[in-house]
Amino acid sequence: MPHFKNIAIIFSLTLLLLISTKTNSTPVKNEDPNNTLNHPVTINLLVKKKNNTSKRLILPIVQIGSKRFKLNTTFDTGSQGLVLNASRVLPAEMITQDGITMNGQSSITINGIRITDIQDSCAYGAIKEKKRRYFGQIAYATVTLGDESNNVTTREMPFLLVYKGIVIFTQQPAKVDPVNDGICGVLSSYVSNDDNATSRKQLKSPFDYVSYSGDLHAGIELDPINDYIYGNVKDGMYPVPMLKIGITDRMESGLHIYEQKRLKNGSYSSTATTDVQCNGLAIKTNVLFDTGTPGCTYLYNPAFTSVSDVQPGTEMQFNLKDFSYKYYVDARHKTVSGPGNRTILPLVFFNDHHYLLDYQNHLICFL
């Protein structure tokens, strides 16, 4: 028995050594006392592995306002804005099914967290029967993103504190996330020169509320998961230095660049127009690159009125300008097709692809 225990210890140490010695994301800390970044800073994401597959990317949060926390949020490239379970941030007695108790005031401050009486909601999910809606109130605070080993701190920023969630189809209660304390949406499609929000749609990526200087501007770069965790890795949660905060124009060199489309309301599209080849069919669709979807690819097909599985062995090819992504449907690349307004490429896409979001220039870049 001790012999097997020693083998397990050696395996774990070897894995941690592989993660810590990667050369393409050497952790760089921010030493500026005013929390302004003048060079890219690398922080850890937690990679949850199960059955030899990446199931979640998780962004830790260690402080909100003046209070220390140990929160885990789903790192989500498919949405924008920080959405947190209010019960993990505020005293339980403040939270009701109708909202956060304000005692008749328009705003109250607890531990440096300013909660307003502005209520709004947000929805998540591609499939009608599983779509959820969350009801919350806008709050403001500085937020420290990352773990204790390395992190960045925002200016005072708006976020949504959720007091109630439902599955829209059944009206049954729904958690903000099945296992995490919230969702960190890192898209930043809304355009604003200030840090105020009067509705959920005005929330930006938390990393858009970080201060940058010099040649550095707002944006993030995500390394491929398989650069760090690959092969037959046992189930577990692994800290990985795969997220860079702050980008330069030089970092986009050699990547496939897609300019986000400006919409009539002044914001920018979160999707990219793509041609998809599936079973001999050519489908033009808008694709969302989504780390927040851990399961299967969802292919929007205007000819479908209900959701159905794409048969195993089917070749799928996504063509976006000069970039092409191809796979064959199997247990790892499960694909369903159905009605909707966009196609979703899930977390498995990020196993082997670099991904960069340029908030300043409204670019989606990948390789």
C-alpha positions as a Markdown table, in Angstrom:
| # | Residue | x | y | z |
|---|---|---|---|---|
| 1 | Met | 0.0 | 0.0 | 0.0 |
| 2 | Pro | 2.8 | 2.5 | 0.8 |
| 3 | His | 4.3 | 1.7 | -2.6 |
| 4 | Phe | 1.2 | 2.9 | -4.4 |
| 5 | Lys | 1.0 | 5.9 | -2.2 |
| 6 | Asn | 4.5 | 6.9 | -3.2 |
| 7 | Ile | 3.6 | 6.5 | -6.9 |
| 8 | Ala | 0.6 | 8.8 | -6.5 |
| 9 | Ile | 2.8 | 11.4 | -4.8 |
| 10 | Ile | 5.4 | 11.3 | -7.6 |
| 11 | Phe | 2.7 | 11.5 | -10.3 |
| 12 | Ser | 1.2 | 14.6 | -8.6 |
| 13 | Leu | 4.5 | 16.3 | -8.2 |
| 14 | Thr | 5.4 | 15.6 | -11.8 |
| 15 | Leu | 2.1 | 17.1 | -13.0 |
| 16 | Leu | 2.7 | 20.3 | -10.9 |
| 17 | Leu | 6.2 | 20.5 | -12.3 |
| 18 | Leu | 4.9 | 20.3 | -15.9 |
| 19 | Ile | 2.4 | 23.1 | -15.1 |
| 20 | Ser | 4.9 | 25.3 | -13.4 |
| 21 | Thr | 7.7 | 25.1 | -15.9 |
| 22 | Lys | 5.8 | 26.0 | -19.0 |
| 23 | Thr | 7.7 | 28.8 | -20.8 |
| 24 | Asn | 5.0 | 30.5 | -22.8 |
| 25 | Ser | 3.2 | 31.9 | -19.7 |
| 26 | Thr | 5.8 | 32.6 | -17.1 |
| 27 | Pro | 3.8 | 34.3 | -14.3 |
| 28 | Val | 4.5 | 38.1 | -14.1 |
| 29 | Lys | 3.1 | 40.0 | -11.1 |
| 30 | Asn | 1.8 | 43.5 | -10.9 |
| 31 | Glu | 3.8 | 45.6 | -8.4 |
| 32 | Asp | 2.2 | 48.9 | -9.0 |
| 33 | Pro | 0.6 | 50.2 | -5.7 |
| 34 | Asn | -2.1 | 52.0 | -7.6 |
| 35 | Asn | -3.1 | 48.7 | -9.4 |
| 36 | Thr | -2.2 | 50.2 | -12.8 |
| 37 | Leu | -0.8 | 47.6 | -15.3 |
| 38 | Asn | 2.1 | 48.7 | -17.5 |
| 39 | His | 2.9 | 45.1 | -18.7 |
| 40 | Pro | 0.9 | 42.0 | -19.2 |
| 41 | Val | 0.2 | 40.1 | -16.0 |
| 42 | Thr | -0.3 | 36.4 | -15.9 |
| 43 | Ile | -2.8 | 34.8 | -13.4 |
| 44 | Asn | -4.0 | 31.3 | -12.7 |
| 45 | Leu | -7.2 | 29.8 | -13.8 |
| 46 | Leu | -8.4 | 26.6 | -12.3 |
| 47 | Val | -8.9 | 23.8 | -14.8 |
| 48 | Lys | -11.4 | 21.1 | -13.7 |
| 49 | Lys | -10.6 | 17.8 | -15.3 |
| 50 | Lys | -13.0 | 14.8 | -15.4 |
| 51 | Asn | -12.8 | 11.6 | -17.5 |
| 52 | Asn | -9.7 | 13.1 | -19.2 |
| 53 | Thr | -11.7 | 16.1 | -20.4 |
| 54 | Ser | -11.6 | 19.8 | -19.5 |
| 55 | Lys | -15.0 | 20.4 | -17.8 |
| 56 | Arg | -14.6 | 23.9 | -16.4 |
| 57 | Leu | -12.4 | 27.0 | -16.4 |
| 58 | Ile | -12.7 | 28.8 | -13.1 |
| 59 | Leu | -11.5 | 32.3 | -12.1 |
| 60 | Pro | -10.9 | 32.7 | -8.4 |
| 61 | Ile | -11.8 | 36.0 | -6.6 |
| 62 | Val | -10.0 | 36.8 | -3.4 |
| 63 | Gln | -11.4 | 40.2 | -2.4 |
| 64 | Ile | -14.4 | 42.4 | -3.1 |
| 65 | Gly | -14.4 | 45.8 | -1.5 |
| 66 | Ser | -12.6 | 45.6 | 1.8 |
| 67 | Lys | -13.6 | 42.0 | 2.5 |
| 68 | Arg | -11.5 | 38.9 | 1.7 |
| 69 | Phe | -13.3 | 36.0 | 0.0 |
| 70 | Lys | -12.6 | 32.6 | -1.5 |
| 71 | Leu | -14.9 | 32.6 | -4.5 |
| 72 | Asn | -14.8 | 30.6 | -7.6 |
| 73 | Thr | -16.5 | 31.9 | -10.8 |
| 74 | Thr | -17.0 | 30.3 | -14.2 |
| 75 | Phe | -14.6 | 31.9 | -16.6 |
| 76 | Asp | -17.0 | 32.7 | -19.5 |
| 77 | Thr | -16.0 | 34.0 | -22.9 |
| 78 | Gly | -19.6 | 33.7 | -24.0 |
| 79 | Ser | -21.0 | 36.5 | -21.8 |
| 80 | Gln | -20.0 | 39.9 | -20.4 |
| 81 | Gly | -20.1 | 41.2 | -16.9 |
| 82 | Leu | -19.6 | 39.7 | -13.4 |
| 83 | Val | -22.6 | 38.0 | -11.9 |
| 84 | Leu | -22.4 | 36.7 | -8.4 |
| 85 | Asn | -24.6 | 34.7 | -6.0 |
| 86 | Ala | -25.6 | 37.4 | -3.5 |
| 87 | Ser | -25.8 | 34.8 | -0.7 |
| 88 | Arg | -22.0 | 34.3 | -1.0 |
| 89 | Val | -21.3 | 38.0 | -0.7 |
| 90 | Leu | -23.9 | 39.4 | 1.7 |
| 91 | Pro | -25.4 | 38.4 | 5.0 |
| 92 | Ala | -28.2 | 35.8 | 4.4 |
| 93 | Glu | -30.8 | 37.9 | 6.2 |
| 94 | Met | -30.5 | 40.6 | 3.5 |
| 95 | Ile | -31.6 | 38.4 | 0.7 |
| 96 | Thr | -35.3 | 37.7 | -0.2 |
| 97 | Gln | -37.1 | 36.4 | -3.3 |
| 98 | Asp | -38.1 | 39.9 | -4.1 |
| 99 | Gly | -34.6 | 41.5 | -3.8 |
| 100 | Ile | -31.9 | 42.6 | -1.5 |
| 101 | Thr | -33.2 | 44.4 | 1.6 |
| 102 | Met | -32.4 | 48.1 | 1.4 |
| 103 | Asn | -34.5 | 49.5 | 4.3 |
| 104 | Gly | -36.0 | 52.2 | 2.0 |
| 105 | Gln | -32.6 | 53.5 | 0.9 |
| 106 | Ser | -31.4 | 53.9 | -2.7 |
| 107 | Ser | -28.0 | 52.5 | -1.8 |
| 108 | Ile | -26.2 | 50.9 | 1.1 |
| 109 | Thr | -22.5 | 50.1 | 1.7 |
| 110 | Ile | -21.3 | 46.9 | 3.5 |
| 111 | Asn | -17.6 | 46.1 | 3.7 |
| 112 | Gly | -16.8 | 48.5 | 0.9 |
| 113 | Ile | -19.5 | 47.0 | -1.4 |
| 114 | Arg | -22.1 | 49.6 | -2.5 |
| 115 | Ile | -25.4 | 47.9 | -3.3 |
| 116 | Thr | -28.0 | 49.9 | -5.3 |
| 117 | Asp | -31.7 | 49.5 | -5.6 |
| 118 | Ile | -31.4 | 49.0 | -9.4 |
| 119 | Gln | -32.8 | 45.6 | -10.3 |
| 120 | Asp | -32.4 | 43.8 | -13.5 |
| 121 | Ser | -32.1 | 40.2 | -14.9 |
| 122 | Cys | -29.9 | 38.2 | -17.3 |
| 123 | Ala | -30.4 | 34.9 | -19.1 |
| 124 | Tyr | -28.1 | 32.0 | -20.0 |
| 125 | Gly | -28.4 | 28.8 | -22.0 |
| 126 | Ala | -28.8 | 27.9 | -25.7 |
| 127 | Ile | -31.5 | 25.2 | -25.4 |
| 128 | Lys | -35.0 | 26.4 | -24.6 |
| 129 | Glu | -35.7 | 23.8 | -22.0 |
| 130 | Lys | -32.6 | 24.5 | -20.0 |
| 131 | Lys | -32.4 | 28.3 | -20.3 |
| 132 | Arg | -32.1 | 30.1 | -16.9 |
| 133 | Arg | -32.9 | 33.6 | -15.9 |
| 134 | Tyr | -31.3 | 35.3 | -12.9 |
| 135 | Phe | -32.7 | 38.4 | -11.0 |
| 136 | Gly | -30.3 | 40.7 | -9.2 |
| 137 | Gln | -29.3 | 44.2 | -8.1 |
| 138 | Ile | -26.4 | 46.3 | -9.4 |
| 139 | Ala | -23.6 | 46.7 | -6.9 |
| 140 | Tyr | -20.2 | 48.4 | -7.0 |
| 141 | Ala | -16.8 | 47.6 | -5.5 |
| 142 | Thr | -13.1 | 47.0 | -6.3 |
| 143 | Val | -12.6 | 43.4 | -7.2 |
| 144 | Thr | -9.4 | 41.4 | -6.9 |
| 145 | Leu | -9.3 | 38.7 | -9.7 |
| 146 | Gly | -7.1 | 35.7 | -9.4 |
| 147 | Asp | -5.8 | 33.6 | -6.6 |
| 148 | Glu | -3.5 | 34.5 | -3.7 |
| 149 | Ser | -0.3 | 33.8 | -5.8 |
| 150 | Asn | -1.1 | 36.4 | -8.4 |
| 151 | Asn | -4.0 | 38.7 | -9.1 |
| 152 | Val | -5.1 | 42.1 | -10.5 |
| 153 | Thr | -7.5 | 44.6 | -8.8 |
| 154 | Thr | -10.1 | 46.6 | -10.7 |
| 155 | Arg | -11.3 | 50.1 | -10.2 |
| 156 | Glu | -14.7 | 50.4 | -8.5 |
| 157 | Met | -16.8 | 48.4 | -10.9 |
| 158 | Pro | -20.4 | 47.5 | -11.3 |
| 159 | Phe | -21.6 | 43.8 | -11.1 |
| 160 | Leu | -24.8 | 42.0 | -10.5 |
| 161 | Leu | -25.7 | 40.4 | -7.2 |
| 162 | Val | -28.3 | 37.6 | -7.9 |
| 163 | Tyr | -31.0 | 37.0 | -5.3 |
| 164 | Lys | -33.2 | 34.6 | -7.3 |
| 165 | Gly | -32.8 | 32.3 | -10.3 |
| 166 | Ile | -35.3 | 30.2 | -12.3 |
| 167 | Val | -35.4 | 27.7 | -15.2 |
| 168 | Ile | -37.5 | 29.7 | -17.6 |
| 169 | Phe | -39.3 | 26.7 | -19.2 |
| 170 | Thr | -40.3 | 25.1 | -15.8 |
| 171 | Gln | -40.2 | 28.1 | -13.5 |
| 172 | Gln | -38.2 | 25.9 | -11.1 |
| 173 | Pro | -35.4 | 27.5 | -8.9 |
| 174 | Ala | -32.0 | 27.6 | -10.5 |
| 175 | Lys | -28.6 | 28.3 | -9.0 |
| 176 | Val | -26.3 | 31.0 | -10.6 |
| 177 | Asp | -24.0 | 28.1 | -11.4 |
| 178 | Pro | -24.3 | 24.4 | -10.3 |
| 179 | Val | -20.9 | 24.4 | -8.5 |
| 180 | Asn | -19.4 | 27.9 | -8.6 |
| 181 | Asp | -20.2 | 31.2 | -6.9 |
| 182 | Gly | -21.0 | 33.1 | -10.0 |
| 183 | Ile | -20.1 | 33.8 | -13.6 |
| 184 | Cys | -17.3 | 36.0 | -14.8 |
| 185 | Gly | -18.3 | 37.1 | -18.4 |
| 186 | Val | -15.1 | 38.3 | -20.1 |
| 187 | Leu | -16.6 | 39.6 | -23.3 |
| 188 | Ser | -16.8 | 43.4 | -23.4 |
| 189 | Ser | -19.3 | 44.3 | -26.2 |
| 190 | Tyr | -20.8 | 47.4 | -24.5 |
| 191 | Val | -19.0 | 50.7 | -25.1 |
| 192 | Ser | -18.8 | 53.2 | -22.3 |
| 193 | Asn | -16.2 | 55.8 | -21.2 |
| 194 | Asp | -17.3 | 55.6 | -17.5 |
| 195 | Asp | -17.7 | 52.8 | -14.9 |
| 196 | Asn | -21.4 | 53.3 | -14.2 |
| 197 | Ala | -24.2 | 50.9 | -15.1 |
| 198 | Thr | -27.9 | 51.4 | -14.8 |
| 199 | Ser | -28.8 | 47.9 | -16.3 |
| 200 | Arg | -27.2 | 44.5 | -16.7 |
| 201 | Lys | -26.5 | 45.0 | -20.4 |
| 202 | Gln | -24.1 | 47.8 | -19.5 |
| 203 | Leu | -21.8 | 45.6 | -17.5 |
| 204 | Lys | -18.4 | 45.0 | -19.1 |
| 205 | Ser | -15.8 | 42.4 | -18.6 |
| 206 | Pro | -14.2 | 42.8 | -15.2 |
| 207 | Phe | -10.8 | 43.1 | -16.9 |
| 208 | Asp | -12.1 | 46.2 | -18.8 |
| 209 | Tyr | -12.3 | 47.9 | -15.4 |
| 210 | Val | -8.5 | 47.4 | -14.7 |
| 211 | Ser | -6.3 | 50.5 | -15.3 |
| 212 | Tyr | -3.6 | 50.2 | -18.0 |
| 213 | Ser | -0.7 | 52.5 | -19.0 |
| 214 | Gly | 1.9 | 52.9 | -21.7 |
| 215 | Asp | 1.6 | 50.5 | -24.7 |
| 216 | Leu | -0.7 | 48.2 | -22.8 |
| 217 | His | -4.4 | 48.3 | -23.3 |
| 218 | Ala | -7.5 | 46.5 | -22.2 |
| 219 | Gly | -7.8 | 42.9 | -23.2 |
| 220 | Ile | -7.0 | 39.3 | -22.3 |
| 221 | Glu | -5.1 | 36.4 | -23.9 |
| 222 | Leu | -6.0 | 32.8 | -23.1 |
| 223 | Asp | -3.4 | 30.0 | -23.7 |
| 224 | Pro | -4.6 | 26.6 | -24.9 |
| 225 | Ile | -5.5 | 24.3 | -22.1 |
| 226 | Asn | -3.5 | 21.4 | -23.6 |
| 227 | Asp | -0.3 | 23.5 | -23.3 |
| 228 | Tyr | -0.5 | 22.7 | -19.6 |
| 229 | Ile | -2.7 | 19.7 | -18.9 |
| 230 | Tyr | -2.7 | 16.9 | -21.4 |
| 231 | Gly | -2.6 | 13.1 | -21.7 |
| 232 | Asn | -4.1 | 10.8 | -19.1 |
| 233 | Val | -4.4 | 13.3 | -16.2 |
| 234 | Lys | -6.4 | 12.1 | -13.2 |
| 235 | Asp | -9.6 | 13.9 | -12.3 |
| 236 | Gly | -9.1 | 17.0 | -10.2 |
| 237 | Met | -8.7 | 20.8 | -10.1 |
| 238 | Tyr | -5.4 | 22.3 | -11.3 |
| 239 | Pro | -4.2 | 25.9 | -11.1 |
| 240 | Val | -2.8 | 26.9 | -14.5 |
| 241 | Pro | -1.0 | 30.2 | -15.4 |
| 242 | Met | -2.8 | 30.5 | -18.7 |
| 243 | Leu | -4.5 | 33.9 | -18.6 |
| 244 | Lys | -2.7 | 37.2 | -19.5 |
| 245 | Ile | -4.3 | 40.5 | -18.5 |
| 246 | Gly | -3.5 | 43.5 | -20.7 |
| 247 | Ile | -2.4 | 43.2 | -24.3 |
| 248 | Thr | -0.1 | 45.0 | -26.8 |
| 249 | Asp | -0.5 | 45.2 | -30.5 |
| 250 | Arg | 2.6 | 42.9 | -30.8 |
| 251 | Met | 0.7 | 40.1 | -29.0 |
| 252 | Glu | -1.8 | 40.0 | -31.9 |
| 253 | Ser | 0.9 | 39.4 | -34.5 |
| 254 | Gly | 0.5 | 36.0 | -36.3 |
| 255 | Leu | -3.1 | 35.5 | -35.0 |
| 256 | His | -6.2 | 35.3 | -37.1 |
| 257 | Ile | -8.0 | 38.6 | -36.4 |
| 258 | Tyr | -11.8 | 39.1 | -36.6 |
| 259 | Glu | -13.2 | 42.6 | -36.2 |
| 260 | Gln | -16.4 | 42.6 | -34.1 |
| 261 | Lys | -19.4 | 44.1 | -35.9 |
| 262 | Arg | -20.8 | 47.4 | -34.7 |
| 263 | Leu | -24.5 | 47.1 | -33.9 |
| 264 | Lys | -27.2 | 49.7 | -34.3 |
| 265 | Asn | -27.3 | 50.2 | -30.5 |
| 266 | Gly | -23.6 | 51.2 | -30.5 |
| 267 | Ser | -22.4 | 48.0 | -28.9 |
| 268 | Tyr | -20.3 | 45.3 | -30.7 |
| 269 | Ser | -21.4 | 41.8 | -31.7 |
| 270 | Ser | -20.1 | 39.0 | -29.5 |
| 271 | Thr | -20.2 | 36.5 | -32.4 |
| 272 | Ala | -18.3 | 35.9 | -35.6 |
| 273 | Thr | -20.0 | 35.1 | -38.9 |
| 274 | Thr | -18.8 | 31.6 | -40.0 |
| 275 | Asp | -19.5 | 29.1 | -42.8 |
| 276 | Val | -20.1 | 25.6 | -41.4 |
| 277 | Gln | -19.9 | 22.4 | -43.4 |
| 278 | Cys | -22.0 | 19.6 | -41.9 |
| 279 | Asn | -23.2 | 16.4 | -43.7 |
| 280 | Gly | -22.8 | 18.0 | -47.1 |
| 281 | Leu | -24.8 | 21.1 | -46.0 |
| 282 | Ala | -23.3 | 24.6 | -46.0 |
| 283 | Ile | -24.7 | 26.7 | -43.2 |
| 284 | Lys | -23.9 | 30.4 | -42.6 |
| 285 | Thr | -24.1 | 31.1 | -38.9 |
| 286 | Asn | -22.9 | 33.4 | -36.1 |
| 287 | Val | -20.5 | 31.6 | -33.8 |
| 288 | Leu | -19.9 | 32.3 | -30.1 |
| 289 | Phe | -16.6 | 31.0 | -28.7 |
| 290 | Asp | -17.7 | 29.9 | -25.3 |
| 291 | Thr | -15.6 | 28.6 | -22.4 |
| 292 | Gly | -18.8 | 28.8 | -20.3 |
| 293 | Thr | -20.3 | 25.8 | -22.2 |
| 294 | Pro | -18.6 | 22.7 | -20.9 |
| 295 | Gly | -20.6 | 20.2 | -23.0 |
| 296 | Cys | -21.4 | 19.9 | -26.6 |
| 297 | Thr | -21.2 | 22.1 | -29.7 |
| 298 | Tyr | -24.6 | 23.7 | -30.5 |
| 299 | Leu | -25.1 | 24.1 | -34.3 |
| 300 | Tyr | -27.8 | 26.6 | -35.2 |
| 301 | Asn | -29.6 | 25.2 | -38.3 |
| 302 | Pro | -32.5 | 27.3 | -39.6 |
| 303 | Ala | -34.0 | 24.2 | -41.2 |
| 304 | Phe | -34.5 | 22.6 | -37.8 |
| 305 | Thr | -37.5 | 23.1 | -35.5 |
| 306 | Ser | -36.3 | 21.0 | -32.6 |
| 307 | Val | -32.9 | 19.9 | -31.2 |
| 308 | Ser | -31.4 | 16.6 | -32.4 |
| 309 | Asp | -28.0 | 14.9 | -32.1 |
| 310 | Val | -25.5 | 15.1 | -35.0 |
| 311 | Gln | -24.5 | 11.5 | -35.8 |
| 312 | Pro | -21.1 | 10.2 | -34.5 |
| 313 | Gly | -18.4 | 10.2 | -37.3 |
| 314 | Thr | -19.9 | 13.3 | -39.0 |
| 315 | Glu | -17.2 | 15.7 | -40.2 |
| 316 | Met | -17.7 | 19.3 | -39.0 |
| 317 | Gln | -15.8 | 22.2 | -40.5 |
| 318 | Phe | -16.0 | 25.9 | -39.4 |
| 319 | Asn | -14.5 | 28.4 | -41.8 |
| 320 | Leu | -13.9 | 32.0 | -40.7 |
| 321 | Lys | -12.0 | 34.1 | -43.1 |
| 322 | Asp | -8.5 | 32.5 | -43.3 |
| 323 | Phe | -9.1 | 30.3 | -40.2 |
| 324 | Ser | -10.5 | 26.7 | -40.3 |
| 325 | Tyr | -11.5 | 24.4 | -37.4 |
| 326 | Lys | -12.4 | 20.8 | -38.1 |
| 327 | Tyr | -13.4 | 17.8 | -36.1 |
| 328 | Tyr | -15.3 | 14.5 | -36.3 |
| 329 | Val | -18.3 | 14.1 | -34.0 |
| 330 | Asp | -17.5 | 11.7 | -31.1 |
| 331 | Ala | -17.9 | 11.4 | -27.4 |
| 332 | Arg | -15.4 | 14.3 | -26.9 |
| 333 | His | -16.9 | 16.4 | -29.7 |
| 334 | Lys | -20.6 | 15.8 | -29.1 |
| 335 | Thr | -22.7 | 18.0 | -31.3 |
| 336 | Val | -26.4 | 18.9 | -31.4 |
| 337 | Ser | -28.3 | 20.9 | -34.0 |
| 338 | Gly | -31.4 | 22.9 | -33.7 |
| 339 | Pro | -33.2 | 26.3 | -33.9 |
| 340 | Gly | -31.8 | 29.5 | -32.4 |
| 341 | Asn | -29.9 | 32.5 | -33.3 |
| 342 | Arg | -26.2 | 31.4 | -33.0 |
| 343 | Thr | -23.8 | 28.5 | -33.0 |
| 344 | Ile | -21.8 | 27.8 | -29.8 |
| 345 | Leu | -18.3 | 26.3 | -29.8 |
| 346 | Pro | -17.7 | 25.0 | -26.3 |
| 347 | Leu | -14.8 | 24.5 | -24.0 |
| 348 | Val | -13.2 | 21.7 | -26.0 |
| 349 | Phe | -12.3 | 24.3 | -28.7 |
| 350 | Phe | -10.0 | 26.0 | -26.2 |
| 351 | Asn | -8.0 | 22.8 | -25.6 |
| 352 | Asp | -5.9 | 23.5 | -28.6 |
| 353 | His | -6.4 | 27.1 | -29.6 |
| 354 | His | -5.1 | 30.5 | -28.4 |
| 355 | Tyr | -7.8 | 33.1 | -27.9 |
| 356 | Leu | -7.4 | 36.8 | -27.5 |
| 357 | Leu | -9.9 | 39.6 | -26.8 |
| 358 | Asp | -8.9 | 43.1 | -27.6 |
| 359 | Tyr | -11.4 | 45.4 | -25.8 |
| 360 | Gln | -10.0 | 48.6 | -27.0 |
| 361 | Asn | -10.0 | 47.8 | -30.7 |
| 362 | His | -13.0 | 45.3 | -30.6 |
| 363 | Leu | -11.2 | 42.3 | -32.0 |
| 364 | Ile | -11.5 | 38.6 | -31.5 |
| 365 | Cys | -8.2 | 36.8 | -32.3 |
| 366 | Phe | -7.3 | 33.1 | -32.3 |
| 367 | Leu | -4.8 | 30.6 | -33.6 |
